[in-house]
């Protein structure tokens, strides 16, 4: 094979790989948020959306440096996933400062990871200190738990700046929920998910004369920590059967949990449809922006990161900081003023903090 023929062959191979990757990326972006009950594996494959998009970016740069028209193939694939990209990254900007807060609310959501199994004056104090520093009005905590040495009453005492408390004590230790509020709580309810340790709750608060419903959600876990041993079998196992079995178990668990989350988010959306007040729905949804759960919530509410966020959005502190699974959603009539997710060492999640302005209801 001559030099020219070799160049043509490798160019053809490059175009073929670029095209195949682009088609896969577009299909993945289109079907990753389908309901898992349809039997698609795309909701699981969608967890790898970031490396897939980065691979397209590499090909775009390659063809760009070579001044070839094939650059449009990966560019189109990336553009087709604009919605996912905007839910993961927002162009950095300076968030405005408002001298007149007016009719507004500052809310925070945090999975406290059961205070690392050891709630104490120190660990709880770090969280209350963060809330005071951020001037939070309503605090929503997931995986809220007590210990034999530090009771719920002791924990509540550290949140003394919040006179209104609604607590959901899950039957499974370490899976409780709580909402602390500076505004009066006028109504509340607990949401139990069948066949799951996870749950949700909501409260109605009154901000001035404006009623507002706040959801605190903890959807079915991803089991990332529980599958670490299986991942080890895949990467270090010496036998093919062991690797295959571990991979199958991981896939089955991820699919099972995605299916449970889809049912849970459908229940939430049903309640949202019957709610007359403006809504803020926050918590640990255990689902990335490429998921059915995220898109289902987006059908009803706006994503706080997209309406007021800046830079790279991630909330899970591990897995190379590539996962955003904690959210604050809000009704369209609420306006996002500020959104941030500061690094926080006392959990495997970062808190999500948002300030919103409210319209007075007539």
Secondary structure, 3 states (H helix, E strand, C coil): CCHHHHHHHHHHHHHHHHHHHHHHHHHHHHHCCCCHHHCCCHHHHHHHHHHHHHHHHHHHHHHHHCCCCCHHHHHHHHHHCHHHHHHHEECCCCCCCCCCCCCEEEEEEEECHHHHHCCCHHHHHHHHHHHHHCCCCEEEEEEECCECCECHHHHHHHCCCCCEEEEECCCCCCCEEEEEECCEEEEEEEEECCCCCCEEEEEEEEECCEEEEEEEEECCCCCCCCCHHHHHHHHHCCCHHHHHHHHHHHHHHHHHHHHHHHHHHHHHHHHHHCCCCEEEEEEECCCCCCCHHHHHHHHHCEEHHHHHCCEECCCECCHHHCECCEEEEECCCCEEEEEECCCCCCCCECCEEEEEECCCCC
